[in-house]
Amino acid sequence: MVTSAECRLHNISVLGKLKIGDLIEFPRNFYKHWAVYVGDGYVVHRSGNDRDGIHWNPSHISSITGKAIVKMEHFFTVCKSSKATINNKKDRKFSPRQTQEIKTAALMNIGKEGYNLLTQNCEHFASYCRYGVECSDQVSKFLIIAGIVVLFLILGLLLIWFIVRKRKKGQKKTK
């Protein structure tokens, strides 16, 4: 387990390495929060009331869609107790915009509201700012896993249906 002091030292080191336009990943319990570094210790990110733009309360529809706003906050405010990571891994897939374009895209969206877990989350926003493309690896992985689970459920139900059908035919023949 990492102590809060170790986490803070780690994040101080990350902050010292950040360049304007870098994407920052903040691990949370069940997902990763994303932001764009805009300089002077500040990040821009899509965020909800819990500062991450995601709500896990099942009684609220906002777990899928809801109110979130693009805001600029200090790096350490967004870090919370997470160990931040510079993550520009999508540079291998997409060409990053020029530094000033990334910063402008982030700043121009401050105050805009909107949130959808599958199509308009914090990772979509950060990717849009850096690459001009809204995408989320977290959502893609989730959808692939969900698709595989659904496929196996369908195959399992078909197998059960065939077994029951075969047994019924066998019972009719023995009568």
MDAnalysis code that builds the backbone (N, CA, C; Angstrom):
import MDAnalysis as mda
import numpy as np

u = mda.Universe.empty(525, n_residues=175, atom_resindex=np.repeat(np.arange(175), 3), trajectory=True)
u.add_TopologyAttr("name", ["N", "CA", "C"] * 175)
u.add_TopologyAttr("resid", np.arange(1, 176))
u.add_TopologyAttr("resname", ["MET", "VAL", "THR", "SER", "ALA", "GLU", "CYS", "ARG", "LEU", "HIS", "ASN", "ILE", "SER", "VAL", "LEU", "GLY", "LYS", "LEU", "LYS", "ILE", "GLY", "ASP", "LEU", "ILE", "GLU", "PHE", "PRO", "ARG", "ASN", "PHE", "TYR", "LYS", "HIS", "TRP", "ALA", "VAL", "TYR", "VAL", "GLY", "ASP", "GLY", "TYR", "VAL", "VAL", "HIS", "ARG", "SER", "GLY", "ASN", "ASP", "ARG", "ASP", "GLY", "ILE", "HIS", "TRP", "ASN", "PRO", "SER", "HIS", "ILE", "SER", "SER", "ILE", "THR", "GLY", "LYS", "ALA", "ILE", "VAL", "LYS", "MET", "GLU", "HIS", "PHE", "PHE", "THR", "VAL", "CYS", "LYS", "SER", "SER", "LYS", "ALA", "THR", "ILE", "ASN", "ASN", "LYS", "LYS", "ASP", "ARG", "LYS", "PHE", "SER", "PRO", "ARG", "GLN", "THR", "GLN", "GLU", "ILE", "LYS", "THR", "ALA", "ALA", "LEU", "MET", "ASN", "ILE", "GLY", "LYS", "GLU", "GLY", "TYR", "ASN", "LEU", "LEU", "THR", "GLN", "ASN", "CYS", "GLU", "HIS", "PHE", "ALA", "SER", "TYR", "CYS", "ARG", "TYR", "GLY", "VAL", "GLU", "CYS", "SER", "ASP", "GLN", "VAL", "SER", "LYS", "PHE", "LEU", "ILE", "ILE", "ALA", "GLY", "ILE", "VAL", "VAL", "LEU", "PHE", "LEU", "ILE", "LEU", "GLY", "LEU", "LEU", "LEU", "ILE", "TRP", "PHE", "ILE", "VAL", "ARG", "LYS", "ARG", "LYS", "LYS", "GLY", "GLN", "LYS", "LYS", "THR", "LYS"])
u.atoms.positions = np.array([
    [0.839, -1.184, 0.000],
    [0.000, 0.000, 0.000],
    [0.884, 1.248, 0.000],
    [0.519, 2.195, -0.793],
    [1.289, 3.426, -0.925],
    [0.777, 4.433, 0.096],
    [1.684, 5.059, 0.821],
    [1.288, 6.074, 1.790],
    [0.926, 7.366, 1.068],
    [0.206, 8.236, 1.750],
    [-0.162, 9.510, 1.141],
    [1.080, 10.361, 0.852],
    [2.100, 10.238, 1.700],
    [3.344, 10.990, 1.462],
    [4.038, 10.490, 0.202],
    [4.084, 9.165, 0.019],
    [4.693, 8.601, -1.196],
    [3.902, 9.015, -2.431],
    [2.593, 9.011, -2.308],
    [1.726, 9.409, -3.418],
    [1.973, 10.874, -3.776],
    [2.048, 11.715, -2.784],
    [2.291, 13.145, -3.024],
    [3.648, 13.372, -3.683],
    [4.679, 12.688, -3.206],
    [6.011, 12.808, -3.820],
    [5.976, 12.345, -5.274],
    [5.283, 11.246, -5.518],
    [5.141, 10.739, -6.887],
    [4.474, 11.811, -7.762],
    [3.371, 12.387, -7.264],
    [2.630, 13.369, -8.053],
    [3.405, 14.666, -8.252],
    [4.230, 15.043, -7.286],
    [5.109, 16.212, -7.456],
    [6.073, 15.944, -8.609],
    [6.593, 14.716, -8.656],
    [7.501, 14.328, -9.739],
    [6.789, 14.369, -11.092],
    [5.564, 13.840, -11.141],
    [4.786, 13.852, -12.395],
    [4.525, 15.292, -12.824],
    [4.098, 16.122, -11.895],
    [3.819, 17.522, -12.220],
    [5.052, 18.202, -12.816],
    [6.226, 17.885, -12.301],
    [7.463, 18.470, -12.819],
    [7.796, 18.034, -14.237],
    [7.264, 16.893, -14.661],
    [7.536, 16.372, -16.006],
    [6.476, 16.759, -17.033],
    [5.325, 17.233, -16.571],
    [4.220, 17.534, -17.486],
    [4.550, 18.649, -18.458],
    [4.089, 18.445, -19.703],
    [4.181, 19.469, -20.736],
    [2.762, 19.832, -21.143],
    [2.560, 21.061, -21.540],
    [1.235, 21.487, -21.987],
    [0.751, 20.534, -23.080],
    [-0.479, 20.064, -22.916],
    [-1.080, 19.146, -23.888],
    [-0.986, 17.695, -23.502],
    [-0.198, 17.370, -22.472],
    [-0.123, 15.977, -22.011],
    [-1.459, 15.543, -21.435],
    [-1.772, 14.276, -21.639],
    [-2.948, 13.681, -21.003],
    [-2.493, 13.033, -19.705],
    [-3.312, 13.183, -18.688],
    [-2.994, 12.638, -17.370],
    [-4.089, 11.659, -16.975],
    [-3.640, 10.523, -16.479],
    [-4.548, 9.463, -16.045],
    [-4.481, 9.372, -14.519],
    [-5.645, 9.347, -13.885],
    [-5.743, 9.259, -12.428],
    [-6.510, 7.986, -12.072],
    [-5.850, 6.949, -11.594],
    [-6.565, 5.714, -11.245],
    [-7.540, 5.949, -10.093],
    [-8.755, 5.487, -10.282],
    [-9.773, 5.510, -9.237],
    [-10.115, 4.056, -8.908],
    [-11.128, 3.831, -8.130],
    [-11.456, 2.463, -7.721],
    [-11.774, 1.530, -8.886],
    [-12.690, 1.931, -9.747],
    [-13.157, 1.040, -10.813],
    [-12.889, 1.563, -12.219],
    [-12.226, 2.658, -12.320],
    [-11.992, 3.271, -13.623],
    [-10.815, 4.228, -13.500],
    [-10.496, 4.888, -14.594],
    [-9.427, 5.885, -14.595],
    [-10.009, 7.217, -15.057],
    [-9.683, 8.255, -14.308],
    [-10.123, 9.601, -14.661],
    [-9.041, 10.239, -15.529],
    [-9.443, 11.113, -16.463],
    [-8.508, 11.717, -17.409],
    [-8.624, 13.238, -17.396],
    [-7.505, 13.896, -17.656],
    [-7.465, 15.356, -17.756],
    [-6.373, 15.764, -18.743],
    [-6.425, 17.017, -19.146],
    [-5.432, 17.593, -20.069],
    [-4.646, 18.655, -19.302],
    [-3.324, 18.594, -19.380],
    [-2.492, 19.582, -18.707],
    [-2.429, 20.844, -19.558],
    [-2.740, 21.999, -18.927],
    [-2.730, 23.267, -19.661],
    [-1.685, 24.249, -19.141],
    [-0.859, 23.818, -18.205],
    [0.236, 24.661, -17.729],
    [-0.009, 25.273, -16.360],
    [1.067, 25.725, -15.756],
    [1.041, 26.403, -14.451],
    [0.363, 25.570, -13.357],
    [0.454, 24.240, -13.474],
    [-0.114, 23.362, -12.461],
    [-1.589, 23.073, -12.630],
    [-2.179, 23.494, -13.738],
    [-3.621, 23.318, -13.944],
    [-3.946, 22.292, -15.024],
    [-5.079, 21.634, -14.816],
    [-5.601, 20.673, -15.783],
    [-7.031, 21.057, -16.128],
    [-7.484, 20.607, -17.289],
    [-8.877, 20.770, -17.694],
    [-9.431, 19.366, -17.854],
    [-10.629, 19.162, -17.294],
    [-11.237, 17.825, -17.352],
    [-12.754, 17.932, -17.289],
    [-13.428, 16.886, -17.775],
    [-14.887, 16.787, -17.651],
    [-15.152, 16.153, -16.307],
    [-15.947, 16.836, -15.489],
    [-16.102, 16.421, -14.107],
    [-17.514, 16.645, -13.602],
    [-17.969, 15.737, -12.762],
    [-19.273, 15.869, -12.126],
    [-19.130, 16.334, -10.702],
    [-20.164, 16.139, -9.922],
    [-20.152, 16.576, -8.521],
    [-19.046, 15.920, -7.721],
    [-18.693, 14.686, -8.092],
    [-17.630, 13.991, -7.365],
    [-16.266, 14.303, -7.948],
    [-16.207, 15.308, -8.832],
    [-14.999, 15.776, -9.500],
    [-14.487, 14.834, -10.583],
    [-15.195, 13.769, -10.852],
    [-14.757, 12.860, -11.901],
    [-15.782, 12.692, -13.015],
    [-16.967, 13.212, -12.842],
    [-17.970, 13.107, -13.891],
    [-18.608, 11.746, -13.968],
    [-18.507, 10.970, -12.924],
    [-19.127, 9.651, -12.931],
    [-19.758, 9.411, -11.581],
    [-20.933, 8.860, -11.596],
    [-21.674, 8.639, -10.361],
    [-22.068, 7.169, -10.300],
    [-21.788, 6.505, -9.213],
    [-22.075, 5.073, -9.092],
    [-23.345, 4.795, -8.305],
    [-24.112, 5.814, -7.954],
    [-25.349, 5.610, -7.232],
    [-26.386, 5.036, -8.194],
    [-26.799, 3.760, -8.000],
    [-27.716, 3.129, -8.947],
    [-29.083, 3.784, -9.001],
    [-29.439, 4.579, -8.005],
    [-30.746, 5.232, -8.022],
    [-30.758, 6.457, -8.927],
    [-29.602, 6.833, -9.441],
    [-29.522, 7.998, -10.326],
    [-29.188, 7.560, -11.741],
    [-29.912, 8.094, -12.698],
    [-29.642, 7.800, -14.103],
    [-28.284, 8.342, -14.523],
    [-27.712, 9.257, -13.733],
    [-26.444, 9.888, -14.110],
    [-25.272, 8.914, -14.117],
    [-25.499, 7.645, -13.735],
    [-24.416, 6.680, -13.841],
    [-24.096, 6.408, -15.310],
    [-25.059, 6.626, -16.185],
    [-24.822, 6.467, -17.620],
    [-24.777, 7.845, -18.282],
    [-25.790, 8.636, -18.028],
    [-25.829, 9.993, -18.565],
    [-26.119, 10.926, -17.412],
    [-25.696, 12.131, -17.510],
    [-25.970, 13.037, -16.410],
    [-25.280, 14.355, -16.577],
    [-25.180, 15.048, -15.479],
    [-24.616, 16.388, -15.515],
    [-23.145, 16.343, -15.137],
    [-22.349, 16.781, -16.012],
    [-20.930, 16.976, -15.753],
    [-20.543, 18.244, -16.508],
    [-19.473, 18.834, -16.067],
    [-19.056, 20.098, -16.669],
    [-17.548, 20.052, -16.917],
    [-17.128, 20.691, -17.967],
    [-15.694, 20.808, -18.232],
    [-15.185, 21.958, -17.367],
    [-14.152, 21.678, -16.583],
    [-13.631, 22.704, -15.681],
    [-12.116, 22.650, -15.607],
    [-11.549, 23.764, -15.175],
    [-10.112, 23.839, -14.958],
    [-9.883, 23.847, -13.451],
    [-9.001, 22.951, -12.997],
    [-8.681, 22.865, -11.581],
    [-7.194, 22.581, -11.436],
    [-6.696, 22.813, -10.247],
    [-5.297, 22.530, -9.996],
    [-5.050, 21.020, -10.042],
    [-3.902, 20.654, -10.533],
    [-3.485, 19.252, -10.652],
    [-3.732, 18.471, -9.355],
    [-3.331, 19.028, -8.217],
    [-3.458, 18.306, -6.947],
    [-4.910, 18.176, -6.487],
    [-5.774, 19.082, -6.907],
    [-7.199, 18.966, -6.591],
    [-7.782, 17.739, -7.289],
    [-7.353, 17.502, -8.507],
    [-7.869, 16.377, -9.288],
    [-7.196, 15.068, -8.873],
    [-5.961, 15.145, -8.450],
    [-5.243, 13.935, -8.032],
    [-5.963, 13.179, -6.933],
    [-6.490, 13.907, -5.972],
    [-7.040, 13.292, -4.759],
    [-5.955, 12.391, -4.172],
    [-6.261, 11.110, -3.985],
    [-5.257, 10.183, -3.436],
    [-4.711, 9.249, -4.512],
    [-4.858, 9.636, -5.776],
    [-4.385, 8.818, -6.897],
    [-2.948, 9.138, -7.265],
    [-2.252, 8.147, -7.775],
    [-0.922, 8.364, -8.349],
    [-1.117, 8.670, -9.833],
    [-0.940, 9.912, -10.185],
    [-1.141, 10.359, -11.561],
    [-0.080, 9.778, -12.490],
    [-0.464, 9.623, -13.748],
    [0.447, 9.120, -14.772],
    [0.276, 9.946, -16.035],
    [1.366, 10.319, -16.661],
    [1.295, 10.940, -17.985],
    [1.005, 9.806, -18.955],
    [-0.071, 9.950, -19.731],
    [-0.459, 8.864, -20.625],
    [-0.836, 9.409, -21.998],
    [0.133, 9.449, -22.861],
    [-0.079, 9.864, -24.249],
    [0.030, 8.649, -25.179],
    [-0.365, 7.481, -24.688],
    [-0.189, 6.233, -25.441],
    [-0.936, 6.216, -26.766],
    [-1.979, 7.005, -26.869],
    [-2.732, 7.027, -28.128],
    [-1.968, 7.754, -29.234],
    [-0.812, 8.352, -28.889],
    [0.030, 8.986, -29.910],
    [0.444, 7.973, -30.974],
    [0.482, 6.694, -30.601],
    [0.852, 5.647, -31.569],
    [-0.254, 5.418, -32.600],
    [-1.483, 5.750, -32.210],
    [-2.635, 5.514, -33.082],
    [-3.101, 6.784, -33.793],
    [-3.027, 7.908, -33.089],
    [-3.492, 9.187, -33.627],
    [-2.360, 10.205, -33.574],
    [-2.387, 11.150, -34.491],
    [-1.402, 12.233, -34.464],
    [-1.882, 13.311, -33.503],
    [-1.057, 13.656, -32.529],
    [-1.475, 14.726, -31.613],
    [-1.490, 16.078, -32.320],
    [-2.402, 16.915, -31.889],
    [-2.449, 18.283, -32.387],
    [-1.221, 19.036, -31.873],
    [-1.021, 20.219, -32.381],
    [0.031, 21.097, -31.875],
    [-0.322, 21.505, -30.437],
    [0.691, 21.753, -29.638],
    [0.510, 22.072, -28.224],
    [-0.532, 23.166, -28.001],
    [-0.427, 24.254, -28.734],
    [-1.363, 25.369, -28.541],
    [-2.784, 24.975, -28.934],
    [-2.939, 24.123, -29.960],
    [-4.273, 23.655, -30.356],
    [-4.907, 22.805, -29.257],
    [-4.096, 21.961, -28.612],
    [-4.589, 21.112, -27.528],
    [-5.080, 21.993, -26.385],
    [-4.246, 22.947, -26.001],
    [-4.593, 23.844, -24.904],
    [-5.843, 24.649, -25.233],
    [-5.922, 25.161, -26.447],
    [-7.091, 25.941, -26.872],
    [-8.352, 25.089, -26.859],
    [-8.248, 23.850, -27.360],
    [-9.415, 22.953, -27.367],
    [-9.909, 22.716, -25.946],
    [-8.985, 22.545, -25.021],
    [-9.369, 22.319, -23.623],
    [-10.015, 23.571, -23.038],
    [-9.353, 24.711, -23.190],
    [-9.848, 25.946, -22.586],
    [-11.173, 26.410, -23.194],
    [-11.352, 26.182, -24.475],
    [-12.585, 26.607, -25.158],
    [-13.807, 25.823, -24.675],
    [-13.587, 24.686, -24.066],
    [-14.701, 23.860, -23.613],
    [-15.052, 24.067, -22.140],
    [-14.283, 24.875, -21.428],
    [-14.575, 25.115, -20.006],
    [-15.991, 25.671, -19.880],
    [-16.738, 25.072, -18.984],
    [-18.117, 25.500, -18.740],
    [-19.157, 24.711, -19.512],
    [-18.729, 23.940, -20.500],
    [-19.692, 23.144, -21.273],
    [-20.154, 21.957, -20.443],
    [-21.459, 21.726, -20.485],
    [-22.051, 20.627, -19.736],
    [-22.359, 19.459, -20.657],
    [-22.437, 18.268, -20.070],
    [-22.811, 17.076, -20.807],
    [-21.987, 15.899, -20.337],
    [-22.646, 14.758, -20.282],
    [-21.950, 13.550, -19.850],
    [-22.708, 12.326, -20.315],
    [-21.978, 11.379, -20.822],
    [-22.496, 10.054, -21.134],
    [-21.340, 9.097, -20.934],
    [-21.538, 8.117, -20.092],
    [-20.480, 7.173, -19.747],
    [-19.882, 6.513, -20.988],
    [-20.726, 6.221, -21.973],
    [-20.257, 5.474, -23.145],
    [-19.750, 6.343, -24.287],
    [-20.181, 7.611, -24.349],
    [-19.816, 8.426, -25.513],
    [-19.243, 9.801, -25.195],
    [-19.333, 10.230, -23.940],
    [-18.922, 11.602, -23.621],
    [-18.398, 11.668, -22.188],
    [-17.384, 10.863, -21.896],
    [-16.824, 10.852, -20.542],
    [-15.506, 11.638, -20.503],
    [-14.822, 11.594, -19.388],
    [-13.587, 12.372, -19.227],
    [-12.484, 11.923, -20.196],
    [-12.423, 10.628, -20.499],
    [-11.411, 10.148, -21.441],
    [-11.742, 10.597, -22.859],
    [-13.017, 10.579, -23.231],
    [-13.422, 11.096, -24.540],
    [-12.991, 12.563, -24.681],
    [-13.228, 13.341, -23.624],
    [-12.881, 14.762, -23.661],
    [-11.375, 14.961, -23.824],
    [-10.592, 14.279, -22.998],
    [-9.135, 14.426, -23.059],
    [-8.605, 14.006, -24.435],
    [-9.124, 12.902, -24.966],
    [-8.695, 12.434, -26.297],
    [-9.060, 13.450, -27.374],
    [-10.247, 14.028, -27.249],
    [-10.657, 15.037, -28.220],
    [-9.686, 16.224, -28.214],
    [-9.338, 16.684, -27.030],
    [-8.440, 17.840, -26.944],
    [-7.088, 17.549, -27.594],
    [-6.518, 16.390, -27.316],
    [-5.177, 16.069, -27.811],
    [-5.171, 15.636, -29.283],
    [-6.183, 14.867, -29.684],
    [-6.150, 14.256, -31.019],
    [-7.233, 14.743, -31.976],
    [-8.237, 15.434, -31.442],
    [-9.364, 15.825, -32.282],
    [-10.316, 14.664, -32.503],
    [-10.144, 13.595, -31.746],
    [-10.954, 12.379, -31.867],
    [-11.436, 11.988, -30.471],
    [-12.745, 11.828, -30.324],
    [-13.285, 11.383, -29.040],
    [-13.238, 9.864, -28.985],
    [-12.459, 9.331, -28.074],
    [-12.391, 7.881, -27.916],
    [-12.036, 7.540, -26.479],
    [-12.427, 6.334, -26.072],
    [-12.163, 5.883, -24.717],
    [-11.799, 4.406, -24.746],
    [-10.551, 4.106, -24.420],
    [-10.122, 2.711, -24.357],
    [-10.880, 1.954, -23.274],
    [-11.206, 2.642, -22.170],
    [-11.955, 1.990, -21.094],
    [-13.307, 1.513, -21.586],
    [-14.010, 2.366, -22.339],
    [-15.328, 2.002, -22.865],
    [-15.179, 0.892, -23.896],
    [-14.185, 0.986, -24.767],
    [-13.972, -0.054, -25.781],
    [-13.735, -1.411, -25.133],
    [-12.879, -1.451, -24.119],
    [-12.609, -2.713, -23.418],
    [-13.864, -3.235, -22.740],
    [-14.619, -2.343, -22.104],
    [-15.857, -2.741, -21.442],
    [-16.836, -3.345, -22.440],
    [-17.007, -2.680, -23.589],
    [-17.953, -3.171, -24.589],
    [-17.522, -4.519, -25.162],
    [-16.236, -4.727, -25.346],
    [-15.743, -6.019, -25.824],
    [-16.044, -7.107, -24.803],
    [-15.738, -6.835, -23.538],
    [-15.994, -7.815, -22.480],
    [-17.489, -8.081, -22.357],
    [-18.292, -7.020, -22.392],
    [-19.746, -7.184, -22.301],
    [-20.262, -8.007, -23.477],
    [-19.740, -7.756, -24.669],
    [-20.148, -8.522, -25.855],
    [-19.807, -9.998, -25.716],
    [-18.628, -10.293, -25.199],
    [-18.220, -11.688, -24.999],
    [-19.126, -12.368, -23.973],
    [-19.430, -11.661, -22.888],
    [-20.318, -12.216, -21.857],
    [-21.692, -12.512, -22.446],
    [-22.240, -11.575, -23.206],
    [-23.551, -11.775, -23.833],
    [-23.492, -12.955, -24.802],
    [-22.442, -13.066, -25.587],
    [-22.292, -14.187, -26.514],
    [-22.301, -15.521, -25.777],
    [-21.538, -15.610, -24.683],
    [-21.516, -16.856, -23.910],
    [-22.861, -17.136, -23.256],
    [-23.564, -16.112, -22.819],
    [-24.905, -16.316, -22.259],
    [-25.855, -16.874, -23.313],
    [-25.799, -16.310, -24.506],
    [-26.650, -16.797, -25.600],
    [-26.295, -18.243, -25.946],
    [-25.003, -18.533, -26.059],
    [-24.585, -19.915, -26.356],
    [-25.027, -20.874, -25.251],
    [-24.917, -20.442, -23.996],
    [-25.353, -21.271, -22.879],
    [-26.839, -21.533, -22.924],
    [-27.627, -20.507, -23.222],
    [-29.075, -20.674, -23.324],
    [-29.450, -21.583, -24.493],
    [-28.753, -21.438, -25.604],
    [-29.007, -22.330, -26.752],
    [-28.679, -23.781, -26.406],
    [-27.579, -23.981, -25.700],
    [-27.195, -25.335, -25.283],
    [-28.256, -25.931, -24.361],
    [-28.722, -25.163, -23.412],
    [-29.781, -25.630, -22.507],
    [-31.044, -25.955, -23.294],
    [-31.408, -25.095, -24.218],
    [-32.605, -25.311, -25.047],
    [-32.481, -26.618, -25.834],
    [-31.307, -26.866, -26.443],
    [-31.109, -28.099, -27.203],
    [-31.169, -29.325, -26.287],
    [-30.592, -29.246, -25.109],
    [-30.610, -30.373, -24.174],
    [-32.041, -30.660, -23.734],
    [-32.790, -29.635, -23.371],
    [-34.189, -29.815, -22.953],
    [-35.010, -30.381, -24.093],
    [-34.799, -29.870, -25.274],
    [-35.542, -30.335, -26.457],
    [-35.238, -31.809, -26.732],
    [-33.954, -32.163, -26.632],
    [-33.551, -33.548, -26.887],
    [-34.166, -34.488, -25.842],
    [-34.195, -34.060, -24.585],
    [-34.782, -34.876, -23.517],
    [-36.277, -35.068, -23.741],
    [-36.955, -34.003, -24.155],
    [-38.403, -34.099, -24.413],
    [-38.687, -35.068, -25.549],
    [-37.840, -35.029, -26.597],
    [-38.014, -35.957, -27.722],
    [-37.763, -37.385, -27.258],
    [-36.749, -37.555, -26.388],
    [-36.430, -38.884, -25.845],
    [-37.578, -39.402, -24.994],
    [-38.195, -38.561, -24.228],
    [-39.330, -38.961, -23.375],
    [-40.527, -39.343, -24.214],
    [-40.780, -38.677, -25.327],
    [-41.910, -38.985, -26.200],
    [-41.720, -40.357, -26.847],
    [-40.471, -40.711, -27.190],
    [-40.184, -41.989, -27.840],
    [-40.360, -43.149, -26.872],
    [-40.076, -42.940, -25.582],
    [-40.181, -44.026, -24.600],
    [-41.628, -44.247, -24.171],
    [-42.555, -43.389, -24.460],
    [-43.954, -43.542, -24.062],
    [-44.694, -44.415, -24.981],
])
